[in-house]
Amino acid sequence: MSKLAEFKALEAQLAEQLKQLDALKNDDGLKREIEFESKLRGLLAEYNFSLREVKLILDPQSKPEDKKVDGRSQRRERKVKQYKNPHNGEIIETKGGNHKLLKDWKAQYGAETVESWIQ
């Protein structure tokens, strides 16, 4: 496509988008929504509330949405596991398998055996 044809096509798209924008600016429904949003934000600022707090006030049964950390959703929190060694009565509480004593037990008694000690 030549530069001139590309320019004319983009110019036509821009004209169409400007026409759509003008139609939206004159839409009564949009004007009402903009007015509502500005009044709502004014009230939030006046009473020092956030949208999340208002949502919890209006619907206390709803759960807060999970925050994303570094663009990734948070993982489900690990459950605490409690292992009790039947040989010596020692108890370990851990959320993961990276516990030094737990690793020692698994090396000594075997992973399947140690996993059967979960309480």
C-alpha positions as CSV (number, residue, x, y, z in Angstrom):
1,M,0.0,0.0,0.0
2,S,1.3,3.4,-0.9
3,K,1.9,6.1,1.7
4,L,-0.9,8.2,0.2
5,A,-3.4,5.4,0.3
6,E,-2.4,4.5,3.9
7,F,-2.7,8.2,4.9
8,K,-6.2,8.4,3.4
9,A,-7.4,5.2,5.1
10,L,-6.1,6.4,8.5
11,E,-7.7,9.8,7.9
12,A,-11.1,8.1,7.1
13,Q,-10.8,6.0,10.3
14,L,-10.0,9.1,12.3
15,A,-13.0,11.0,10.9
16,E,-15.3,8.0,11.8
17,Q,-13.9,7.8,15.3
18,L,-14.4,11.6,15.8
19,K,-18.0,11.2,14.6
20,Q,-18.5,8.4,17.2
21,L,-16.9,10.5,19.9
22,D,-19.2,13.4,19.1
23,A,-22.2,11.1,19.3
24,L,-21.1,9.9,22.7
25,K,-20.5,13.4,24.0
26,N,-24.2,14.2,23.2
27,D,-25.5,11.0,24.7
28,D,-27.8,11.7,27.8
29,G,-27.0,8.3,29.3
30,L,-23.3,9.0,29.3
31,K,-23.8,12.5,30.7
32,R,-25.7,11.0,33.6
33,E,-23.0,8.4,34.3
34,I,-20.3,11.0,34.3
35,E,-22.4,13.2,36.7
36,F,-23.0,10.2,39.0
37,E,-19.3,9.3,39.0
38,S,-18.2,12.8,39.8
39,K,-20.7,13.1,42.6
40,L,-19.8,9.7,44.0
41,R,-16.1,10.5,44.0
42,G,-16.9,13.8,45.7
43,L,-18.7,11.9,48.5
44,L,-15.9,9.4,48.8
45,A,-13.4,12.2,49.2
46,E,-15.7,14.1,51.7
47,Y,-16.1,11.1,54.0
48,N,-12.6,9.6,53.4
49,F,-13.9,6.3,52.1
50,S,-12.5,4.1,49.3
51,L,-14.6,2.2,46.8
52,R,-13.6,-1.1,48.4
53,E,-14.9,0.1,51.8
54,V,-18.2,1.2,50.3
55,K,-18.5,-2.2,48.6
56,L,-18.0,-3.9,51.9
57,I,-20.6,-1.7,53.5
58,L,-23.2,-2.4,50.8
59,D,-22.4,-6.1,50.6
60,P,-20.7,-7.4,53.7
61,Q,-20.9,-11.0,52.5
62,S,-18.6,-10.3,49.5
63,K,-15.0,-11.3,49.9
64,P,-12.3,-8.7,49.1
65,E,-10.7,-9.3,45.8
66,D,-7.2,-10.8,45.8
67,K,-4.5,-8.3,45.1
68,K,-2.0,-9.0,42.5
69,V,1.7,-8.8,43.3
70,D,4.2,-7.9,40.5
71,G,1.4,-8.6,38.0
72,R,0.9,-12.1,39.2
73,S,-2.0,-13.4,41.2
74,Q,-1.1,-14.5,44.7
75,R,-0.9,-18.2,45.4
76,R,-3.1,-19.9,47.8
77,E,-1.6,-19.8,51.3
78,R,-0.1,-23.2,52.3
79,K,-1.6,-25.1,55.2
80,V,0.5,-25.8,58.3
81,K,1.3,-29.5,58.5
82,Q,2.2,-31.1,61.8
83,Y,4.4,-34.2,61.8
84,K,4.9,-36.3,64.9
85,N,7.8,-38.8,65.0
86,P,6.5,-42.0,66.7
87,H,10.0,-43.1,67.5
88,N,11.0,-40.1,69.8
89,G,7.7,-38.1,70.1
90,E,9.2,-35.0,68.4
91,I,6.7,-32.7,66.7
92,I,7.4,-30.5,63.7
93,E,5.1,-27.8,62.3
94,T,5.9,-26.6,58.8
95,K,4.1,-25.2,55.7
96,G,6.5,-26.7,53.2
97,G,8.9,-29.6,52.7
98,N,12.1,-27.5,53.2
99,H,12.4,-28.1,56.9
100,K,15.9,-29.4,57.9
101,L,14.7,-32.0,60.5
102,L,11.8,-33.1,58.2
103,K,14.4,-33.7,55.4
104,D,16.5,-35.7,57.9
105,W,13.5,-37.8,58.9
106,K,12.7,-38.5,55.2
107,A,16.2,-39.5,54.5
108,Q,16.3,-41.8,57.5
109,Y,12.8,-43.3,57.5
110,G,11.6,-42.7,53.9
111,A,9.3,-40.1,52.5
112,E,6.2,-42.2,52.4
113,T,6.6,-43.2,56.1
114,V,7.2,-39.6,57.2
115,E,4.1,-38.4,55.2
116,S,2.0,-41.0,57.2
117,W,3.0,-39.1,60.4
118,I,0.9,-36.0,59.5
119,Q,-1.6,-35.2,62.1
